Amino acid sequence: MAAKQKKTETLAAVPALSEVRARIDGIDRQIQALIAERAGFALQVGKAKGKLAAAVDYYRPEREAQVLRMVVDRNEGPLSDEVLVHVFREIMSACLAQQEPLKVGYLGPEGTFSQQAVMKHFGRSAHGLPMGSIEEVFQEVESGNADFGVVPVENSGQGTIQVTLDMFLTSNLKICGEVELRVHQYLLSRSGRIEDIERIYAHPQSFAQTQAWLRGNLPKVEKIPVSSNAEGARRARNADDAAAIGGESAGHVYGLKKVIMKSIEDHADNTTRFLVLGRQIFPPSGHDRTSVLVFIKDQPGALFNVLSPFARHGISMNRIESRPSHHAKWEYGFFIDLAGHVEDEAMKKALAELETHAAQIKLLGSYPVAVP
């Protein structure tokens, strides 16, 4: 009898579906009102800064990084950090676009992973400008036709994108952000039948990231490299015996709605890091990275002399990469990523000490570390 009474009380405690929906509607109204209030305060921030020249003058990447890290720190579920960061990114993007949408150049055409990186970092309210090459992205930001640019710099499995590093040898642009994008490679076709495939179009990087899968599943198929995965999808849409490798979005954009196989990348953690290009260095966010280009003097122990100041001042080195300087034969520049901001006292002291050993130091940028 007691068990039956307890069951009845439990059922009575469960709210009716209509009541749950009414509560959700009420919460939605509160959320919408708060978003509108936030947008109003964002406009007040713009007014407080005075009349500025363009949307780029209102954008503060260090502030956005701080807001997103607070979102992650506050999160207690049930939604994941990734979901909540995405929601807040879109809110900030829409609020900023009240002034004027940011113009962001990226390696196009539409449907590339670079476009996905733009949307992840700037939100969908930014205006993306697809470019034909990484060099063109640099040029458009330098000329002011684009407020920012997004270019790939390294892949977790395939290493550095050399053309991006080489552009910094001559460009005066600054790195003002980074994006880490988990890259899933899809095999796409018009028919959706793997047995129909005689040739595959893809960017060389995508072929490299899926070579083991292709060797095991399509060893005799012709592999045709193209300038981008989006270009490959565009070509593959015209024939049933063709396929393309790329992101799912490229398939949607170019009409390849048949996904033959998902996630054919050889490494489960396949990730590409992108750099955000701008024309200035922003203040610290509290969790930053500094990138420098150092040309060394040709003398014994030169590289040791370059690296030792950072060790003495307790600065972690995240990455080092050498490239020919293009100034003289056998002269090299070292691209170094360091933990911290150029305004940090330890970084100031290390760079000042480095000047006595290096032929030239070029500060490429100090910027927020990608929000996980």
C-alpha positions as CSV (number, residue, x, y, z in Angstrom):
1,M,0.0,0.0,0.0
2,A,2.8,2.4,0.9
3,A,4.7,1.6,-2.4
4,K,1.6,2.3,-4.4
5,Q,1.1,5.6,-2.6
6,K,4.7,6.6,-3.2
7,K,4.3,5.8,-7.0
8,T,1.2,7.9,-7.1
9,E,3.0,10.8,-5.5
10,T,5.9,10.5,-7.9
11,L,3.6,10.6,-10.9
12,A,1.8,13.6,-9.5
13,A,5.2,15.4,-9.1
14,V,6.0,15.1,-12.9
15,P,4.7,18.2,-14.6
16,A,2.4,18.0,-17.6
17,L,3.9,18.5,-21.1
18,S,2.0,21.7,-21.5
19,E,3.4,23.1,-18.3
20,V,7.0,22.2,-19.3
21,R,6.5,23.9,-22.7
22,A,5.1,27.0,-20.9
23,R,8.1,27.2,-18.7
24,I,10.4,26.8,-21.8
25,D,8.5,29.6,-23.5
26,G,9.0,31.8,-20.5
27,I,12.7,31.1,-20.4
28,D,12.9,31.9,-24.1
29,R,11.3,35.3,-23.5
30,Q,13.8,36.0,-20.8
31,I,16.8,34.9,-23.0
32,Q,15.5,37.1,-25.9
33,A,15.1,40.1,-23.6
34,L,18.6,39.7,-22.2
35,I,20.1,39.3,-25.7
36,A,18.3,42.5,-26.7
37,E,19.6,44.2,-23.5
38,R,23.1,43.0,-24.3
39,A,22.9,44.4,-27.8
40,G,21.9,47.7,-26.4
41,F,24.9,47.9,-24.1
42,A,27.1,46.9,-27.1
43,L,25.8,50.0,-28.9
44,Q,26.6,52.1,-25.8
45,V,30.2,50.7,-25.9
46,G,30.4,51.9,-29.5
47,K,29.2,55.3,-28.6
48,A,31.6,55.5,-25.6
49,K,34.5,54.9,-28.0
50,G,33.3,57.9,-30.1
51,K,32.9,58.0,-33.9
52,L,35.3,55.5,-35.3
53,A,36.3,54.9,-39.0
54,A,35.0,51.3,-39.5
55,A,33.8,48.1,-37.8
56,V,37.4,47.0,-37.3
57,D,37.9,49.8,-34.9
58,Y,35.2,48.4,-32.6
59,Y,36.5,44.8,-32.6
60,R,38.5,43.7,-29.6
61,P,39.7,40.0,-29.9
62,E,41.2,40.1,-26.4
63,R,37.9,41.0,-24.9
64,E,36.0,38.3,-26.8
65,A,38.6,35.7,-25.7
66,Q,38.0,36.8,-22.1
67,V,34.2,36.5,-22.4
68,L,34.5,33.0,-24.0
69,R,36.8,31.8,-21.3
70,M,34.4,32.9,-18.6
71,V,31.7,31.0,-20.5
72,V,33.8,27.8,-20.2
73,D,34.7,28.5,-16.6
74,R,31.0,28.9,-15.6
75,N,29.7,25.9,-17.5
76,E,28.4,23.1,-15.3
77,G,26.4,21.3,-18.0
78,P,24.4,19.8,-19.4
79,L,25.5,21.5,-22.6
80,S,29.1,21.1,-23.7
81,D,31.7,23.9,-23.6
82,E,31.8,23.8,-27.4
83,V,28.1,24.4,-27.7
84,L,28.0,27.3,-25.3
85,V,31.1,28.9,-26.8
86,H,29.4,28.7,-30.2
87,V,26.2,30.3,-28.9
88,F,28.1,33.2,-27.2
89,R,30.3,33.7,-30.2
90,E,27.2,34.2,-32.4
91,I,25.7,36.6,-29.9
92,M,28.9,38.7,-29.9
93,S,29.1,38.6,-33.7
94,A,25.6,39.8,-34.1
95,C,26.1,42.6,-31.5
96,L,29.3,43.8,-33.2
97,A,27.6,43.7,-36.6
98,Q,25.1,46.4,-35.4
99,Q,27.9,48.9,-36.1
100,E,29.0,47.3,-39.4
101,P,29.8,43.6,-40.3
102,L,33.5,42.8,-40.3
103,K,35.0,41.9,-43.7
104,V,37.2,38.8,-43.3
105,G,39.2,37.4,-46.2
106,Y,39.9,33.7,-46.4
107,L,41.3,31.0,-48.7
108,G,38.3,30.2,-50.9
109,P,36.1,29.4,-52.7
110,E,33.0,29.0,-50.5
111,G,32.8,25.7,-48.7
112,T,36.5,25.4,-47.6
113,F,37.8,24.6,-44.1
114,S,39.1,28.2,-44.1
115,Q,35.6,29.4,-44.3
116,Q,34.6,27.2,-41.4
117,A,37.5,28.7,-39.4
118,V,36.2,32.2,-40.2
119,M,32.7,31.3,-38.9
120,K,34.1,29.6,-35.8
121,H,36.2,32.7,-34.9
122,F,34.1,35.6,-36.1
123,G,30.6,34.2,-36.2
124,R,28.1,34.2,-39.0
125,S,27.4,37.9,-38.9
126,A,30.9,38.6,-40.3
127,H,31.1,39.1,-44.1
128,G,33.4,36.5,-45.6
129,L,35.5,37.3,-48.6
130,P,36.8,34.2,-50.5
131,M,40.2,34.7,-52.1
132,G,42.0,32.6,-54.7
133,S,45.3,32.2,-52.7
134,I,46.9,32.7,-49.3
135,E,49.0,35.5,-50.9
136,E,45.8,37.3,-52.0
137,V,44.4,37.1,-48.4
138,F,47.5,38.9,-47.2
139,Q,47.2,41.5,-49.9
140,E,43.6,42.3,-49.3
141,V,44.2,42.8,-45.5
142,E,47.2,44.9,-46.2
143,S,45.3,47.1,-48.7
144,G,42.4,47.6,-46.2
145,N,39.8,45.9,-48.5
146,A,39.5,43.2,-45.8
147,D,39.5,44.0,-42.0
148,F,41.0,40.7,-41.2
149,G,42.2,37.5,-42.9
150,V,42.2,33.9,-41.9
151,V,44.9,31.5,-43.3
152,P,46.0,28.0,-42.4
153,V,49.4,27.6,-40.8
154,E,49.8,24.0,-39.7
155,N,48.1,20.7,-39.5
156,S,48.5,18.2,-36.6
157,G,49.4,15.4,-39.0
158,Q,51.0,17.1,-42.0
159,G,52.9,19.9,-40.4
160,T,53.5,23.5,-41.6
161,I,51.8,25.4,-44.5
162,Q,55.1,26.8,-45.8
163,V,53.5,29.5,-48.0
164,T,51.9,31.1,-45.0
165,L,55.2,31.4,-43.1
166,D,57.0,32.7,-46.2
167,M,54.5,35.5,-46.5
168,F,55.6,36.8,-43.1
169,L,59.1,37.3,-44.4
170,T,57.9,40.4,-46.4
171,S,54.5,41.3,-45.0
172,N,53.9,43.8,-42.2
173,L,50.6,42.3,-41.1
174,K,50.3,41.1,-37.5
175,I,48.8,37.9,-36.1
176,C,45.9,38.9,-33.8
177,G,44.2,35.5,-33.2
178,E,44.3,31.8,-33.9
179,V,41.7,29.2,-34.6
180,E,42.0,25.4,-34.1
181,L,39.6,23.5,-36.3
182,R,38.9,19.8,-35.9
183,V,39.0,18.6,-39.6
184,H,36.7,15.8,-40.7
185,Q,37.3,14.6,-44.3
186,Y,34.3,13.2,-46.1
187,L,34.2,11.2,-49.3
188,L,31.4,12.9,-51.4
189,S,29.9,12.1,-54.8
190,R,26.8,12.7,-56.9
191,S,25.6,9.1,-56.9
192,G,26.8,8.0,-53.5
193,R,28.1,4.7,-54.8
194,I,31.7,3.9,-54.0
195,E,31.9,1.3,-56.8
196,D,31.3,4.0,-59.4
197,I,34.3,6.1,-58.5
198,E,37.1,6.2,-61.1
199,R,38.8,9.5,-60.0
200,I,38.9,11.7,-56.9
201,Y,39.5,15.4,-56.7
202,A,41.0,17.0,-53.5
203,H,43.5,19.5,-52.2
204,P,46.9,17.9,-51.8
205,Q,46.7,18.4,-48.0
206,S,43.5,16.3,-48.0
207,F,45.0,13.6,-50.0
208,A,47.9,13.5,-47.5
209,Q,45.5,13.4,-44.5
210,T,43.6,10.4,-46.0
211,Q,46.3,8.5,-47.8
212,A,46.1,5.4,-45.6
213,W,42.3,5.1,-46.0
214,L,42.6,5.6,-49.8
215,R,45.3,3.0,-50.1
216,G,43.2,0.5,-48.2
217,N,39.8,1.3,-49.9
218,L,40.4,2.9,-53.3
219,P,44.0,1.9,-54.3
220,K,43.4,2.1,-58.1
221,V,41.4,5.2,-58.3
222,E,43.0,8.2,-60.0
223,K,43.8,11.0,-57.6
224,I,43.6,14.5,-59.1
225,P,45.0,17.4,-56.9
226,V,43.1,20.8,-57.2
227,S,43.5,24.2,-55.6
228,S,40.9,23.6,-52.9
229,N,38.5,20.9,-51.7
230,A,35.6,23.2,-52.7
231,E,37.0,23.3,-56.3
232,G,37.2,19.5,-56.1
233,A,33.5,19.3,-55.1
234,R,32.6,21.7,-57.9
235,R,34.3,19.4,-60.5
236,A,32.9,16.1,-59.0
237,R,29.3,17.3,-59.2
238,N,29.3,16.9,-63.0
239,A,29.9,13.1,-63.2
240,D,28.8,9.9,-61.5
241,D,32.2,8.3,-61.8
242,A,33.9,11.2,-59.9
243,A,34.2,11.9,-56.2
244,A,35.7,14.6,-54.0
245,I,37.3,14.8,-50.5
246,G,36.4,17.7,-48.3
247,G,34.2,19.0,-45.5
248,E,30.5,18.3,-45.4
249,S,29.7,21.9,-46.1
250,A,31.5,21.8,-49.4
251,G,29.1,19.0,-50.4
252,H,26.1,21.1,-49.6
253,V,27.4,24.1,-51.4
254,Y,28.2,22.3,-54.6
255,G,25.4,19.8,-54.8
256,L,27.2,16.6,-53.6
257,K,24.5,15.6,-51.2
258,K,25.6,11.9,-51.1
259,V,28.2,11.2,-48.4
260,I,29.8,7.9,-49.3
261,M,32.0,7.8,-46.1
262,K,32.4,10.0,-43.1
263,S,35.7,10.9,-41.3
264,I,38.1,9.1,-43.6
265,E,41.1,11.1,-42.2
266,D,43.9,8.8,-41.0
267,H,44.2,10.4,-37.6
268,A,41.2,10.8,-35.3
269,D,42.5,14.1,-33.8
270,N,43.2,15.7,-37.2
271,T,43.3,19.4,-36.5
272,T,44.3,22.5,-38.5
273,R,45.5,25.7,-36.9
274,F,44.6,28.9,-38.6
275,L,46.0,32.4,-38.0
276,V,43.9,35.6,-37.9
277,L,45.7,38.4,-39.8
278,G,45.2,42.1,-38.9
279,R,47.1,45.3,-39.0
280,Q,47.8,45.9,-35.3
281,I,48.6,44.2,-32.1
282,F,45.9,44.1,-29.4
283,P,46.3,44.3,-25.6
284,P,46.7,41.1,-23.5
285,S,43.8,38.8,-22.9
286,G,45.4,37.0,-20.0
287,H,46.2,33.8,-21.9
288,D,48.2,34.8,-24.9
289,R,50.8,33.6,-27.4
290,T,53.6,35.7,-29.1
291,S,55.1,34.9,-32.4
292,V,58.4,36.3,-33.6
293,L,60.6,35.9,-36.6
294,V,64.3,35.9,-35.7
295,F,67.2,36.1,-38.2
296,I,70.4,34.8,-36.6
297,K,74.0,35.9,-37.0
298,D,76.3,33.3,-38.6
299,Q,78.4,32.4,-35.6
300,P,79.0,29.4,-33.3
301,G,76.2,28.8,-30.8
302,A,73.9,31.3,-32.6
303,L,70.7,29.3,-32.2
304,F,71.6,28.6,-28.5
305,N,72.0,32.3,-27.9
306,V,68.6,33.0,-29.5
307,L,66.7,30.5,-27.4
308,S,68.5,30.8,-24.0
309,P,67.0,34.2,-23.1
310,F,63.5,32.7,-23.1
311,A,64.6,29.8,-20.8
312,R,66.3,32.3,-18.4
313,H,63.1,34.3,-18.1
314,G,60.8,31.3,-17.7
315,I,59.1,31.6,-21.1
316,S,57.8,28.4,-22.7
317,M,58.5,27.9,-26.4
318,N,55.6,26.3,-28.1
319,R,57.0,25.9,-31.6
320,I,60.1,26.7,-33.7
321,E,60.4,26.5,-37.5
322,S,63.2,27.5,-39.8
323,R,62.8,29.0,-43.3
324,P,65.2,30.4,-45.9
325,S,65.3,34.2,-45.3
326,H,65.2,35.1,-49.0
327,H,67.7,37.9,-48.2
328,A,71.0,36.0,-48.7
329,K,72.1,32.4,-49.6
330,W,72.1,30.0,-46.7
331,E,70.6,32.6,-44.4
332,Y,67.7,31.4,-42.3
333,G,64.9,32.9,-40.2
334,F,63.4,31.1,-37.3
335,F,59.6,31.4,-36.6
336,I,59.1,31.0,-32.8
337,D,55.9,30.8,-30.9
338,L,56.1,31.7,-27.2
339,A,53.7,31.5,-24.3
340,G,52.8,35.0,-23.1
341,H,52.2,38.6,-24.4
342,V,54.7,41.1,-25.6
343,E,53.6,43.4,-22.9
344,D,54.5,40.9,-20.1
345,E,57.6,42.0,-18.2
346,A,59.3,38.6,-18.7
347,M,58.7,38.8,-22.4
348,K,60.0,42.3,-22.7
349,K,63.3,41.4,-20.9
350,A,63.8,38.2,-23.0
351,L,63.3,40.1,-26.3
352,A,65.6,42.9,-25.2
353,E,68.3,40.4,-24.3
354,L,67.7,38.6,-27.6
355,E,68.5,41.8,-29.6
356,T,72.2,41.4,-28.6
357,H,72.4,38.0,-30.3
358,A,70.0,38.3,-33.3
359,A,70.7,39.9,-36.6
360,Q,67.0,41.0,-36.8
361,I,63.9,40.4,-34.7
362,K,60.4,40.8,-36.3
363,L,57.4,40.8,-33.9
364,L,54.7,38.9,-35.8
365,G,52.0,39.3,-33.2
366,S,50.7,38.8,-29.6
367,Y,47.3,37.3,-29.5
368,P,44.8,35.2,-27.5
369,V,45.4,31.4,-27.4
370,A,42.5,29.6,-29.2
371,V,39.6,29.0,-26.9
372,P,39.1,25.3,-26.5
